[in-house]
Amino acid sequence: ERYFKVLLKKMIPVRREIPIKKQKVIMMVGPTGVGKTTTLAKLAARYSILEYNYRIGIISLDTYRIGAVEQLYQYAKMMKLPIEDVI
């Protein structure tokens, strides 16, 4: 178990979170099915509601996957966040 923890720490870079002082833009890019939408929702919840109370907005460029925009709209609606889709 210790070996795998050390191995994972070397493979996956982890940094301490520091407070955001300026506006930040985060873009999530990757192949279909890797969890970009879910991760986006978790980060948005964390930074807007759960821990930090930052102003968050979501912009979606994903018009390829069926239901992708609707899924993000539902996440944004639940968290009361603004969302725009770009076609």
PDB file with one MODEL, atoms N, CA, C and O in Angstrom:
MODEL        1
ATOM      1  N   GLU A   1       0.823  -1.190   0.000  1.00  0.00           N
ATOM      2  CA  GLU A   1       0.000   0.000   0.000  1.00  0.00           C
ATOM      3  C   GLU A   1       0.873   1.262   0.000  1.00  0.00           C
ATOM      4  O   GLU A   1       0.599   2.213  -0.732  1.00  0.00           O
ATOM      5  N   ARG A   2       1.905   1.261   0.811  1.00  0.00           N
ATOM      6  CA  ARG A   2       2.799   2.424   0.874  1.00  0.00           C
ATOM      7  C   ARG A   2       3.483   2.640  -0.470  1.00  0.00           C
ATOM      8  O   ARG A   2       3.632   3.777  -0.919  1.00  0.00           O
ATOM      9  N   TYR A   3       3.898   1.552  -1.109  1.00  0.00           N
ATOM     10  CA  TYR A   3       4.553   1.636  -2.412  1.00  0.00           C
ATOM     11  C   TYR A   3       3.649   2.340  -3.430  1.00  0.00           C
ATOM     12  O   TYR A   3       4.101   3.214  -4.169  1.00  0.00           O
ATOM     13  N   PHE A   4       2.362   1.950  -3.461  1.00  0.00           N
ATOM     14  CA  PHE A   4       1.445   2.545  -4.425  1.00  0.00           C
ATOM     15  C   PHE A   4       1.156   4.008  -4.114  1.00  0.00           C
ATOM     16  O   PHE A   4       0.970   4.809  -5.030  1.00  0.00           O
ATOM     17  N   LYS A   5       1.117   4.361  -2.845  1.00  0.00           N
ATOM     18  CA  LYS A   5       0.926   5.771  -2.493  1.00  0.00           C
ATOM     19  C   LYS A   5       2.091   6.609  -2.990  1.00  0.00           C
ATOM     20  O   LYS A   5       1.892   7.684  -3.555  1.00  0.00           O
ATOM     21  N   VAL A   6       3.293   6.124  -2.785  1.00  0.00           N
ATOM     22  CA  VAL A   6       4.487   6.838  -3.244  1.00  0.00           C
ATOM     23  C   VAL A   6       4.493   6.910  -4.760  1.00  0.00           C
ATOM     24  O   VAL A   6       4.795   7.958  -5.331  1.00  0.00           O
ATOM     25  N   LEU A   7       4.164   5.811  -5.416  1.00  0.00           N
ATOM     26  CA  LEU A   7       4.127   5.764  -6.871  1.00  0.00           C
ATOM     27  C   LEU A   7       3.107   6.755  -7.425  1.00  0.00           C
ATOM     28  O   LEU A   7       3.404   7.481  -8.374  1.00  0.00           O
ATOM     29  N   LEU A   8       1.914   6.792  -6.846  1.00  0.00           N
ATOM     30  CA  LEU A   8       0.884   7.727  -7.304  1.00  0.00           C
ATOM     31  C   LEU A   8       1.294   9.170  -7.077  1.00  0.00           C
ATOM     32  O   LEU A   8       1.025  10.027  -7.919  1.00  0.00           O
ATOM     33  N   LYS A   9       1.936   9.453  -5.965  1.00  0.00           N
ATOM     34  CA  LYS A   9       2.393  10.825  -5.709  1.00  0.00           C
ATOM     35  C   LYS A   9       3.399  11.276  -6.753  1.00  0.00           C
ATOM     36  O   LYS A   9       3.430  12.449  -7.124  1.00  0.00           O
ATOM     37  N   LYS A  10       4.221  10.348  -7.230  1.00  0.00           N
ATOM     38  CA  LYS A  10       5.199  10.689  -8.265  1.00  0.00           C
ATOM     39  C   LYS A  10       4.541  10.850  -9.628  1.00  0.00           C
ATOM     40  O   LYS A  10       4.976  11.672 -10.433  1.00  0.00           O
ATOM     41  N   MET A  11       3.499  10.073  -9.891  1.00  0.00           N
ATOM     42  CA  MET A  11       2.840  10.097 -11.194  1.00  0.00           C
ATOM     43  C   MET A  11       1.864  11.259 -11.347  1.00  0.00           C
ATOM     44  O   MET A  11       1.736  11.821 -12.434  1.00  0.00           O
ATOM     45  N   ILE A  12       1.182  11.620 -10.274  1.00  0.00           N
ATOM     46  CA  ILE A  12       0.139  12.643 -10.335  1.00  0.00           C
ATOM     47  C   ILE A  12       0.589  13.865  -9.545  1.00  0.00           C
ATOM     48  O   ILE A  12       0.667  13.824  -8.317  1.00  0.00           O
ATOM     49  N   PRO A  13       0.883  14.945 -10.245  1.00  0.00           N
ATOM     50  CA  PRO A  13       1.312  16.142  -9.519  1.00  0.00           C
ATOM     51  C   PRO A  13       0.162  16.739  -8.709  1.00  0.00           C
ATOM     52  O   PRO A  13      -0.943  16.918  -9.222  1.00  0.00           O
ATOM     53  N   VAL A  14       0.429  17.037  -7.464  1.00  0.00           N
ATOM     54  CA  VAL A  14      -0.563  17.629  -6.580  1.00  0.00           C
ATOM     55  C   VAL A  14       0.050  18.873  -5.979  1.00  0.00           C
ATOM     56  O   VAL A  14       1.184  18.854  -5.501  1.00  0.00           O
ATOM     57  N   ARG A  15      -0.705  19.950  -6.007  1.00  0.00           N
ATOM     58  CA  ARG A  15      -0.196  21.183  -5.414  1.00  0.00           C
ATOM     59  C   ARG A  15      -1.185  21.688  -4.376  1.00  0.00           C
ATOM     60  O   ARG A  15      -2.385  21.423  -4.455  1.00  0.00           O
ATOM     61  N   ARG A  16      -0.668  22.409  -3.419  1.00  0.00           N
ATOM     62  CA  ARG A  16      -1.534  23.001  -2.408  1.00  0.00           C
ATOM     63  C   ARG A  16      -2.374  24.085  -3.035  1.00  0.00           C
ATOM     64  O   ARG A  16      -1.908  24.821  -3.905  1.00  0.00           O
ATOM     65  N   GLU A  17      -3.606  24.183  -2.596  1.00  0.00           N
ATOM     66  CA  GLU A  17      -4.462  25.242  -3.103  1.00  0.00           C
ATOM     67  C   GLU A  17      -4.119  26.549  -2.403  1.00  0.00           C
ATOM     68  O   GLU A  17      -3.935  26.597  -1.187  1.00  0.00           O
ATOM     69  N   ILE A  18      -4.038  27.588  -3.189  1.00  0.00           N
ATOM     70  CA  ILE A  18      -3.829  28.913  -2.632  1.00  0.00           C
ATOM     71  C   ILE A  18      -5.024  29.769  -3.024  1.00  0.00           C
ATOM     72  O   ILE A  18      -5.632  29.531  -4.068  1.00  0.00           O
ATOM     73  N   PRO A  19      -5.368  30.750  -2.219  1.00  0.00           N
ATOM     74  CA  PRO A  19      -6.523  31.585  -2.557  1.00  0.00           C
ATOM     75  C   PRO A  19      -6.347  32.273  -3.910  1.00  0.00           C
ATOM     76  O   PRO A  19      -5.258  32.736  -4.252  1.00  0.00           O
ATOM     77  N   ILE A  20      -7.421  32.328  -4.656  1.00  0.00           N
ATOM     78  CA  ILE A  20      -7.400  32.988  -5.969  1.00  0.00           C
ATOM     79  C   ILE A  20      -7.570  34.478  -5.737  1.00  0.00           C
ATOM     80  O   ILE A  20      -8.542  34.908  -5.117  1.00  0.00           O
ATOM     81  N   LYS A  21      -6.620  35.271  -6.238  1.00  0.00           N
ATOM     82  CA  LYS A  21      -6.685  36.711  -6.033  1.00  0.00           C
ATOM     83  C   LYS A  21      -7.101  37.457  -7.288  1.00  0.00           C
ATOM     84  O   LYS A  21      -7.563  38.595  -7.209  1.00  0.00           O
ATOM     85  N   LYS A  22      -6.942  36.831  -8.441  1.00  0.00           N
ATOM     86  CA  LYS A  22      -7.328  37.451  -9.704  1.00  0.00           C
ATOM     87  C   LYS A  22      -8.311  36.536 -10.406  1.00  0.00           C
ATOM     88  O   LYS A  22      -8.492  35.379 -10.024  1.00  0.00           O
ATOM     89  N   GLN A  23      -8.940  37.072 -11.435  1.00  0.00           N
ATOM     90  CA  GLN A  23      -9.866  36.267 -12.234  1.00  0.00           C
ATOM     91  C   GLN A  23      -9.108  35.132 -12.903  1.00  0.00           C
ATOM     92  O   GLN A  23      -8.012  35.333 -13.425  1.00  0.00           O
ATOM     93  N   LYS A  24      -9.682  33.961 -12.888  1.00  0.00           N
ATOM     94  CA  LYS A  24      -9.065  32.783 -13.495  1.00  0.00           C
ATOM     95  C   LYS A  24     -10.028  32.177 -14.505  1.00  0.00           C
ATOM     96  O   LYS A  24     -11.245  32.219 -14.326  1.00  0.00           O
ATOM     97  N   VAL A  25      -9.468  31.618 -15.561  1.00  0.00           N
ATOM     98  CA  VAL A  25     -10.234  30.878 -16.554  1.00  0.00           C
ATOM     99  C   VAL A  25      -9.644  29.484 -16.601  1.00  0.00           C
ATOM    100  O   VAL A  25      -8.433  29.316 -16.746  1.00  0.00           O
ATOM    101  N   ILE A  26     -10.501  28.486 -16.478  1.00  0.00           N
ATOM    102  CA  ILE A  26     -10.060  27.099 -16.522  1.00  0.00           C
ATOM    103  C   ILE A  26     -10.745  26.425 -17.692  1.00  0.00           C
ATOM    104  O   ILE A  26     -11.965  26.509 -17.833  1.00  0.00           O
ATOM    105  N   MET A  27      -9.972  25.757 -18.530  1.00  0.00           N
ATOM    106  CA  MET A  27     -10.528  25.024 -19.659  1.00  0.00           C
ATOM    107  C   MET A  27     -10.263  23.545 -19.444  1.00  0.00           C
ATOM    108  O   MET A  27      -9.141  23.142 -19.137  1.00  0.00           O
ATOM    109  N   MET A  28     -11.292  22.750 -19.605  1.00  0.00           N
ATOM    110  CA  MET A  28     -11.147  21.311 -19.435  1.00  0.00           C
ATOM    111  C   MET A  28     -11.242  20.671 -20.815  1.00  0.00           C
ATOM    112  O   MET A  28     -12.243  20.820 -21.516  1.00  0.00           O
ATOM    113  N   VAL A  29     -10.195  19.964 -21.187  1.00  0.00           N
ATOM    114  CA  VAL A  29     -10.115  19.348 -22.508  1.00  0.00           C
ATOM    115  C   VAL A  29      -9.738  17.886 -22.333  1.00  0.00           C
ATOM    116  O   VAL A  29      -8.883  17.555 -21.511  1.00  0.00           O
ATOM    117  N   GLY A  30     -10.369  17.017 -23.098  1.00  0.00           N
ATOM    118  CA  GLY A  30     -10.025  15.605 -23.031  1.00  0.00           C
ATOM    119  C   GLY A  30     -10.989  14.776 -23.843  1.00  0.00           C
ATOM    120  O   GLY A  30     -11.993  15.286 -24.340  1.00  0.00           O
ATOM    121  N   PRO A  31     -10.690  13.506 -23.978  1.00  0.00           N
ATOM    122  CA  PRO A  31     -11.560  12.629 -24.770  1.00  0.00           C
ATOM    123  C   PRO A  31     -12.901  12.382 -24.086  1.00  0.00           C
ATOM    124  O   PRO A  31     -13.069  12.630 -22.892  1.00  0.00           O
ATOM    125  N   THR A  32     -13.833  11.896 -24.866  1.00  0.00           N
ATOM    126  CA  THR A  32     -15.168  11.597 -24.375  1.00  0.00           C
ATOM    127  C   THR A  32     -15.124  10.550 -23.267  1.00  0.00           C
ATOM    128  O   THR A  32     -14.428   9.539 -23.366  1.00  0.00           O
ATOM    129  N   GLY A  33     -15.888  10.823 -22.206  1.00  0.00           N
ATOM    130  CA  GLY A  33     -16.064   9.830 -21.161  1.00  0.00           C
ATOM    131  C   GLY A  33     -15.042   9.821 -20.048  1.00  0.00           C
ATOM    132  O   GLY A  33     -15.038   8.901 -19.230  1.00  0.00           O
ATOM    133  N   VAL A  34     -14.168  10.826 -19.990  1.00  0.00           N
ATOM    134  CA  VAL A  34     -13.142  10.821 -18.944  1.00  0.00           C
ATOM    135  C   VAL A  34     -13.571  11.565 -17.678  1.00  0.00           C
ATOM    136  O   VAL A  34     -12.858  11.530 -16.676  1.00  0.00           O
ATOM    137  N   GLY A  35     -14.733  12.240 -17.709  1.00  0.00           N
ATOM    138  CA  GLY A  35     -15.242  12.896 -16.505  1.00  0.00           C
ATOM    139  C   GLY A  35     -15.082  14.398 -16.469  1.00  0.00           C
ATOM    140  O   GLY A  35     -15.078  14.986 -15.387  1.00  0.00           O
ATOM    141  N   LYS A  36     -14.950  15.035 -17.614  1.00  0.00           N
ATOM    142  CA  LYS A  36     -14.781  16.493 -17.641  1.00  0.00           C
ATOM    143  C   LYS A  36     -16.000  17.213 -17.067  1.00  0.00           C
ATOM    144  O   LYS A  36     -15.850  18.128 -16.257  1.00  0.00           O
ATOM    145  N   THR A  37     -17.190  16.816 -17.470  1.00  0.00           N
ATOM    146  CA  THR A  37     -18.410  17.476 -17.011  1.00  0.00           C
ATOM    147  C   THR A  37     -18.610  17.288 -15.516  1.00  0.00           C
ATOM    148  O   THR A  37     -18.949  18.239 -14.811  1.00  0.00           O
ATOM    149  N   THR A  38     -18.408  16.089 -15.034  1.00  0.00           N
ATOM    150  CA  THR A  38     -18.552  15.815 -13.609  1.00  0.00           C
ATOM    151  C   THR A  38     -17.525  16.596 -12.801  1.00  0.00           C
ATOM    152  O   THR A  38     -17.853  17.161 -11.758  1.00  0.00           O
ATOM    153  N   THR A  39     -16.293  16.629 -13.276  1.00  0.00           N
ATOM    154  CA  THR A  39     -15.241  17.373 -12.587  1.00  0.00           C
ATOM    155  C   THR A  39     -15.555  18.858 -12.571  1.00  0.00           C
ATOM    156  O   THR A  39     -15.351  19.526 -11.558  1.00  0.00           O
ATOM    157  N   LEU A  40     -16.051  19.382 -13.687  1.00  0.00           N
ATOM    158  CA  LEU A  40     -16.431  20.785 -13.761  1.00  0.00           C
ATOM    159  C   LEU A  40     -17.505  21.097 -12.730  1.00  0.00           C
ATOM    160  O   LEU A  40     -17.420  22.109 -12.034  1.00  0.00           O
ATOM    161  N   ALA A  41     -18.509  20.243 -12.626  1.00  0.00           N
ATOM    162  CA  ALA A  41     -19.582  20.462 -11.658  1.00  0.00           C
ATOM    163  C   ALA A  41     -19.047  20.431 -10.229  1.00  0.00           C
ATOM    164  O   ALA A  41     -19.449  21.246  -9.398  1.00  0.00           O
ATOM    165  N   LYS A  42     -18.149  19.501  -9.942  1.00  0.00           N
ATOM    166  CA  LYS A  42     -17.569  19.408  -8.594  1.00  0.00           C
ATOM    167  C   LYS A  42     -16.740  20.643  -8.267  1.00  0.00           C
ATOM    168  O   LYS A  42     -16.837  21.182  -7.165  1.00  0.00           O
ATOM    169  N   LEU A  43     -15.925  21.094  -9.217  1.00  0.00           N
ATOM    170  CA  LEU A  43     -15.119  22.294  -8.984  1.00  0.00           C
ATOM    171  C   LEU A  43     -16.004  23.529  -8.814  1.00  0.00           C
ATOM    172  O   LEU A  43     -15.758  24.359  -7.938  1.00  0.00           O
ATOM    173  N   ALA A  44     -17.026  23.645  -9.646  1.00  0.00           N
ATOM    174  CA  ALA A  44     -17.936  24.789  -9.548  1.00  0.00           C
ATOM    175  C   ALA A  44     -18.625  24.802  -8.191  1.00  0.00           C
ATOM    176  O   ALA A  44     -18.736  25.853  -7.560  1.00  0.00           O
ATOM    177  N   ALA A  45     -19.086  23.646  -7.740  1.00  0.00           N
ATOM    178  CA  ALA A  45     -19.741  23.581  -6.428  1.00  0.00           C
ATOM    179  C   ALA A  45     -18.767  23.952  -5.320  1.00  0.00           C
ATOM    180  O   ALA A  45     -19.102  24.707  -4.407  1.00  0.00           O
ATOM    181  N   ARG A  46     -17.569  23.416  -5.413  1.00  0.00           N
ATOM    182  CA  ARG A  46     -16.579  23.679  -4.371  1.00  0.00           C
ATOM    183  C   ARG A  46     -16.225  25.160  -4.278  1.00  0.00           C
ATOM    184  O   ARG A  46     -16.171  25.722  -3.185  1.00  0.00           O
ATOM    185  N   TYR A  47     -15.985  25.786  -5.424  1.00  0.00           N
ATOM    186  CA  TYR A  47     -15.531  27.174  -5.407  1.00  0.00           C
ATOM    187  C   TYR A  47     -16.665  28.188  -5.299  1.00  0.00           C
ATOM    188  O   TYR A  47     -16.412  29.343  -4.956  1.00  0.00           O
ATOM    189  N   SER A  48     -17.896  27.798  -5.578  1.00  0.00           N
ATOM    190  CA  SER A  48     -18.981  28.770  -5.488  1.00  0.00           C
ATOM    191  C   SER A  48     -19.848  28.599  -4.248  1.00  0.00           C
ATOM    192  O   SER A  48     -20.419  29.572  -3.755  1.00  0.00           O
ATOM    193  N   ILE A  49     -19.953  27.375  -3.736  1.00  0.00           N
ATOM    194  CA  ILE A  49     -20.897  27.121  -2.645  1.00  0.00           C
ATOM    195  C   ILE A  49     -20.220  26.551  -1.404  1.00  0.00           C
ATOM    196  O   ILE A  49     -20.371  27.087  -0.306  1.00  0.00           O
ATOM    197  N   LEU A  50     -19.487  25.485  -1.577  1.00  0.00           N
ATOM    198  CA  LEU A  50     -19.035  24.695  -0.432  1.00  0.00           C
ATOM    199  C   LEU A  50     -17.917  25.334   0.385  1.00  0.00           C
ATOM    200  O   LEU A  50     -17.985  25.349   1.614  1.00  0.00           O
ATOM    201  N   GLU A  51     -16.890  25.862  -0.278  1.00  0.00           N
ATOM    202  CA  GLU A  51     -15.724  26.306   0.484  1.00  0.00           C
ATOM    203  C   GLU A  51     -15.350  27.776   0.307  1.00  0.00           C
ATOM    204  O   GLU A  51     -14.950  28.425   1.274  1.00  0.00           O
ATOM    205  N   TYR A  52     -15.472  28.312  -0.900  1.00  0.00           N
ATOM    206  CA  TYR A  52     -14.841  29.601  -1.145  1.00  0.00           C
ATOM    207  C   TYR A  52     -15.776  30.757  -1.451  1.00  0.00           C
ATOM    208  O   TYR A  52     -15.378  31.902  -1.241  1.00  0.00           O
ATOM    209  N   ASN A  53     -16.978  30.539  -1.929  1.00  0.00           N
ATOM    210  CA  ASN A  53     -17.926  31.594  -2.255  1.00  0.00           C
ATOM    211  C   ASN A  53     -17.432  32.541  -3.354  1.00  0.00           C
ATOM    212  O   ASN A  53     -17.692  33.743  -3.307  1.00  0.00           O
ATOM    213  N   TYR A  54     -16.722  31.994  -4.337  1.00  0.00           N
ATOM    214  CA  TYR A  54     -16.298  32.782  -5.492  1.00  0.00           C
ATOM    215  C   TYR A  54     -17.441  32.891  -6.489  1.00  0.00           C
ATOM    216  O   TYR A  54     -18.342  32.052  -6.513  1.00  0.00           O
ATOM    217  N   ARG A  55     -17.397  33.941  -7.317  1.00  0.00           N
ATOM    218  CA  ARG A  55     -18.375  34.064  -8.402  1.00  0.00           C
ATOM    219  C   ARG A  55     -17.907  33.183  -9.552  1.00  0.00           C
ATOM    220  O   ARG A  55     -16.800  33.358 -10.060  1.00  0.00           O
ATOM    221  N   ILE A  56     -18.735  32.249  -9.958  1.00  0.00           N
ATOM    222  CA  ILE A  56     -18.393  31.265 -10.968  1.00  0.00           C
ATOM    223  C   ILE A  56     -19.383  31.369 -12.117  1.00  0.00           C
ATOM    224  O   ILE A  56     -20.575  31.584 -11.900  1.00  0.00           O
ATOM    225  N   GLY A  57     -18.891  31.217 -13.331  1.00  0.00           N
ATOM    226  CA  GLY A  57     -19.737  31.112 -14.520  1.00  0.00           C
ATOM    227  C   GLY A  57     -19.240  29.954 -15.363  1.00  0.00           C
ATOM    228  O   GLY A  57     -18.052  29.630 -15.346  1.00  0.00           O
ATOM    229  N   ILE A  58     -20.144  29.331 -16.099  1.00  0.00           N
ATOM    230  CA  ILE A  58     -19.789  28.184 -16.933  1.00  0.00           C
ATOM    231  C   ILE A  58     -20.039  28.532 -18.391  1.00  0.00           C
ATOM    232  O   ILE A  58     -21.091  29.065 -18.742  1.00  0.00           O
ATOM    233  N   ILE A  59     -19.069  28.228 -19.232  1.00  0.00           N
ATOM    234  CA  ILE A  59     -19.208  28.378 -20.680  1.00  0.00           C
ATOM    235  C   ILE A  59     -18.944  27.013 -21.293  1.00  0.00           C
ATOM    236  O   ILE A  59     -17.906  26.403 -21.038  1.00  0.00           O
ATOM    237  N   SER A  60     -19.879  26.535 -22.100  1.00  0.00           N
ATOM    238  CA  SER A  60     -19.734  25.215 -22.704  1.00  0.00           C
ATOM    239  C   SER A  60     -19.496  25.326 -24.200  1.00  0.00           C
ATOM    240  O   SER A  60     -20.216  26.035 -24.903  1.00  0.00           O
ATOM    241  N   LEU A  61     -18.483  24.621 -24.677  1.00  0.00           N
ATOM    242  CA  LEU A  61     -18.214  24.526 -26.106  1.00  0.00           C
ATOM    243  C   LEU A  61     -18.579  23.144 -26.634  1.00  0.00           C
ATOM    244  O   LEU A  61     -18.406  22.863 -27.820  1.00  0.00           O
ATOM    245  N   ASP A  62     -19.086  22.277 -25.750  1.00  0.00           N
ATOM    246  CA  ASP A  62     -19.361  20.887 -26.101  1.00  0.00           C
ATOM    247  C   ASP A  62     -20.724  20.760 -26.759  1.00  0.00           C
ATOM    248  O   ASP A  62     -21.733  20.602 -26.071  1.00  0.00           O
ATOM    249  N   THR A  63     -20.763  20.826 -28.071  1.00  0.00           N
ATOM    250  CA  THR A  63     -22.023  20.657 -28.792  1.00  0.00           C
ATOM    251  C   THR A  63     -22.040  19.318 -29.522  1.00  0.00           C
ATOM    252  O   THR A  63     -22.996  19.008 -30.234  1.00  0.00           O
ATOM    253  N   TYR A  64     -20.997  18.537 -29.348  1.00  0.00           N
ATOM    254  CA  TYR A  64     -20.877  17.266 -30.060  1.00  0.00           C
ATOM    255  C   TYR A  64     -21.653  16.152 -29.367  1.00  0.00           C
ATOM    256  O   TYR A  64     -22.420  15.431 -30.005  1.00  0.00           O
ATOM    257  N   ARG A  65     -21.454  16.016 -28.076  1.00  0.00           N
ATOM    258  CA  ARG A  65     -22.077  14.915 -27.336  1.00  0.00           C
ATOM    259  C   ARG A  65     -23.546  15.214 -27.071  1.00  0.00           C
ATOM    260  O   ARG A  65     -23.894  16.310 -26.631  1.00  0.00           O
ATOM    261  N   ILE A  66     -24.390  14.256 -27.335  1.00  0.00           N
ATOM    262  CA  ILE A  66     -25.826  14.408 -27.119  1.00  0.00           C
ATOM    263  C   ILE A  66     -26.087  14.574 -25.624  1.00  0.00           C
ATOM    264  O   ILE A  66     -25.662  13.749 -24.815  1.00  0.00           O
ATOM    265  N   GLY A  67     -26.782  15.638 -25.270  1.00  0.00           N
ATOM    266  CA  GLY A  67     -27.146  15.869 -23.877  1.00  0.00           C
ATOM    267  C   GLY A  67     -26.101  16.581 -23.051  1.00  0.00           C
ATOM    268  O   GLY A  67     -26.334  16.853 -21.873  1.00  0.00           O
ATOM    269  N   ALA A  68     -24.945  16.896 -23.637  1.00  0.00           N
ATOM    270  CA  ALA A  68     -23.870  17.520 -22.853  1.00  0.00           C
ATOM    271  C   ALA A  68     -24.282  18.887 -22.323  1.00  0.00           C
ATOM    272  O   ALA A  68     -24.099  19.177 -21.141  1.00  0.00           O
ATOM    273  N   VAL A  69     -24.835  19.723 -23.186  1.00  0.00           N
ATOM    274  CA  VAL A  69     -25.227  21.068 -22.768  1.00  0.00           C
ATOM    275  C   VAL A  69     -26.364  20.989 -21.751  1.00  0.00           C
ATOM    276  O   VAL A  69     -26.375  21.729 -20.767  1.00  0.00           O
ATOM    277  N   GLU A  70     -27.323  20.087 -21.991  1.00  0.00           N
ATOM    278  CA  GLU A  70     -28.434  19.944 -21.054  1.00  0.00           C
ATOM    279  C   GLU A  70     -27.946  19.494 -19.678  1.00  0.00           C
ATOM    280  O   GLU A  70     -28.459  19.951 -18.657  1.00  0.00           O
ATOM    281  N   GLN A  71     -26.967  18.609 -19.651  1.00  0.00           N
ATOM    282  CA  GLN A  71     -26.413  18.149 -18.376  1.00  0.00           C
ATOM    283  C   GLN A  71     -25.767  19.311 -17.629  1.00  0.00           C
ATOM    284  O   GLN A  71     -25.978  19.471 -16.427  1.00  0.00           O
ATOM    285  N   LEU A  72     -24.988  20.115 -18.332  1.00  0.00           N
ATOM    286  CA  LEU A  72     -24.364  21.276 -17.690  1.00  0.00           C
ATOM    287  C   LEU A  72     -25.407  22.289 -17.237  1.00  0.00           C
ATOM    288  O   LEU A  72     -25.264  22.889 -16.172  1.00  0.00           O
ATOM    289  N   TYR A  73     -26.462  22.487 -18.041  1.00  0.00           N
ATOM    290  CA  TYR A  73     -27.524  23.405 -17.642  1.00  0.00           C
ATOM    291  C   TYR A  73     -28.172  22.948 -16.336  1.00  0.00           C
ATOM    292  O   TYR A  73     -28.483  23.777 -15.480  1.00  0.00           O
ATOM    293  N   GLN A  74     -28.376  21.649 -16.175  1.00  0.00           N
ATOM    294  CA  GLN A  74     -28.972  21.142 -14.945  1.00  0.00           C
ATOM    295  C   GLN A  74     -28.045  21.362 -13.745  1.00  0.00           C
ATOM    296  O   GLN A  74     -28.495  21.775 -12.676  1.00  0.00           O
ATOM    297  N   TYR A  75     -26.751  21.085 -13.928  1.00  0.00           N
ATOM    298  CA  TYR A  75     -25.789  21.345 -12.850  1.00  0.00           C
ATOM    299  C   TYR A  75     -25.806  22.827 -12.470  1.00  0.00           C
ATOM    300  O   TYR A  75     -25.876  23.174 -11.291  1.00  0.00           O
ATOM    301  N   ALA A  76     -25.740  23.694 -13.484  1.00  0.00           N
ATOM    302  CA  ALA A  76     -25.711  25.134 -13.225  1.00  0.00           C
ATOM    303  C   ALA A  76     -26.996  25.590 -12.545  1.00  0.00           C
ATOM    304  O   ALA A  76     -26.957  26.425 -11.640  1.00  0.00           O
ATOM    305  N   LYS A  77     -28.126  25.052 -12.971  1.00  0.00           N
ATOM    306  CA  LYS A  77     -29.410  25.421 -12.377  1.00  0.00           C
ATOM    307  C   LYS A  77     -29.455  25.034 -10.898  1.00  0.00           C
ATOM    308  O   LYS A  77     -29.919  25.812 -10.065  1.00  0.00           O
ATOM    309  N   MET A  78     -28.974  23.834 -10.573  1.00  0.00           N
ATOM    310  CA  MET A  78     -28.973  23.381  -9.176  1.00  0.00           C
ATOM    311  C   MET A  78     -28.105  24.276  -8.299  1.00  0.00           C
ATOM    312  O   MET A  78     -28.424  24.523  -7.137  1.00  0.00           O
ATOM    313  N   MET A  79     -26.993  24.762  -8.875  1.00  0.00           N
ATOM    314  CA  MET A  79     -26.067  25.587  -8.090  1.00  0.00           C
ATOM    315  C   MET A  79     -26.325  27.080  -8.261  1.00  0.00           C
ATOM    316  O   MET A  79     -25.625  27.908  -7.678  1.00  0.00           O
ATOM    317  N   LYS A  80     -27.337  27.419  -9.067  1.00  0.00           N
ATOM    318  CA  LYS A  80     -27.689  28.811  -9.356  1.00  0.00           C
ATOM    319  C   LYS A  80     -26.502  29.582  -9.932  1.00  0.00           C
ATOM    320  O   LYS A  80     -26.177  30.681  -9.483  1.00  0.00           O
ATOM    321  N   LEU A  81     -25.863  28.977 -10.941  1.00  0.00           N
ATOM    322  CA  LEU A  81     -24.718  29.579 -11.603  1.00  0.00           C
ATOM    323  C   LEU A  81     -25.101  29.981 -13.021  1.00  0.00           C
ATOM    324  O   LEU A  81     -25.914  29.313 -13.659  1.00  0.00           O
ATOM    325  N   PRO A  82     -24.515  31.073 -13.519  1.00  0.00           N
ATOM    326  CA  PRO A  82     -24.774  31.444 -14.920  1.00  0.00           C
ATOM    327  C   PRO A  82     -24.063  30.480 -15.868  1.00  0.00           C
ATOM    328  O   PRO A  82     -22.969  29.999 -15.573  1.00  0.00           O
ATOM    329  N   ILE A  83     -24.696  30.205 -17.010  1.00  0.00           N
ATOM    330  CA  ILE A  83     -24.106  29.301 -17.999  1.00  0.00           C
ATOM    331  C   ILE A  83     -24.426  29.806 -19.391  1.00  0.00           C
ATOM    332  O   ILE A  83     -25.519  30.310 -19.650  1.00  0.00           O
ATOM    333  N   GLU A  84     -23.470  29.667 -20.274  1.00  0.00           N
ATOM    334  CA  GLU A  84     -23.644  30.018 -21.689  1.00  0.00           C
ATOM    335  C   GLU A  84     -23.104  28.878 -22.525  1.00  0.00           C
ATOM    336  O   GLU A  84     -22.093  28.265 -22.183  1.00  0.00           O
ATOM    337  N   ASP A  85     -23.786  28.599 -23.625  1.00  0.00           N
ATOM    338  CA  ASP A  85     -23.223  27.616 -24.557  1.00  0.00           C
ATOM    339  C   ASP A  85     -22.849  28.343 -25.840  1.00  0.00           C
ATOM    340  O   ASP A  85     -23.590  29.198 -26.324  1.00  0.00           O
ATOM    341  N   VAL A  86     -21.702  27.994 -26.375  1.00  0.00           N
ATOM    342  CA  VAL A  86     -21.162  28.625 -27.569  1.00  0.00           C
ATOM    343  C   VAL A  86     -21.260  27.624 -28.699  1.00  0.00           C
ATOM    344  O   VAL A  86     -20.735  26.515 -28.600  1.00  0.00           O
ATOM    345  N   ILE A  87     -21.918  28.003 -29.754  1.00  0.00           N
ATOM    346  CA  ILE A  87     -22.092  27.092 -30.887  1.00  0.00           C
ATOM    347  C   ILE A  87     -21.213  27.532 -32.044  1.00  0.00           C
ATOM    348  O   ILE A  87     -21.214  26.894 -33.097  1.00  0.00           O
TER     349      ILE A  87
ENDMDL
END
